[in-house]
């Protein structure tokens, strides 16, 4: 859908701003962060409670859940604390 105020749809703008690889990376990051946030909430844990069982500080957890980049070791600490595991598919 075109926005007459700017003349282009968001999909068109995204395609101009980002490469297909960058778009796929962003999509994967968002899926992972949503999965972590959903798992935490489904277990009835606050970010502070997750901090206690994972060793990852609450502010880092909050930034991660908002989509900021996180180191793989940080992600792994949280996944393990939530009873999850990392799976890679091709």
N, C-alpha and C positions, 0 to 999 in steps of 0.2 A: 504494500500500500504506500503510495507516495504521499508525502506531507507537503502540501502546497507552500508552506512557509519556507521550507528549505529545498524542495524540489526533488528530493531523493528519499527512498525508503531506507530504513535502518540496515537492512540486508545489503543494499547497494553501498552504503557508507562503510559498513564493516568490511566488505570485499575490497574496497579501495584502501582501507587503513591497515588490514592485516593479511598476511599470507595464509593459505589453507593450513599450513603446519601450525602457525600461531593460533589460529582459530581452534584447531583440534586440541592443542595443548591447554588452552583456556577452558574448553568444554570438559576435558578430562579432570582438570584441577577443580572445577566447580562441582562435578559429580562426586569426587573424592571428599571434598569439604562438606558437602551436603550429607553424604553417607555418614561421616564422622559425627556431625551435629545431630543427625537423626538417631544414630545409635546411642549417643549420650542421653538424649531426651527420652528415648524408649526405655532406657534403663533407669530413668527417674533421677539422673545425676545432674547436679549443678556443675558449672564450670569449676567452681572451687573444690567440689568433691572429686571431680576428675583430676584436678591438680594434685590432690593428696594421693590418689592411687597410681598416677602416671609419673609424677615427678616433673611434669611440664607446668610452668607457671600459668595461672589463670589468664593474664593478659596475652600470653602467646596463644593459648587456646582460643580466646576471643578473636584475635587477629586472624588465626587460621580459619575459623568458622565464617569469617567475613570475606575469605578468599585471598588473603595475603599468602605469599609464598612461604613454605616451611621446609626445613631440611628433612631429608628422608628419615634420619634417626629420630627426629621429633615426632614425625608421623607414626613411625613404628612404635614408639613408646605409648602413644595414645591408642593405637589399634590394639596392642597387646593388653593394655589396661581395660579396654572395652570388650575383650574376648574375641577380637577379630583377627584377621590375617590379610596380608596383601596378596592379591592374585593378579597375574599379568596374562592378558590374552592377545593373540595376534590374529 
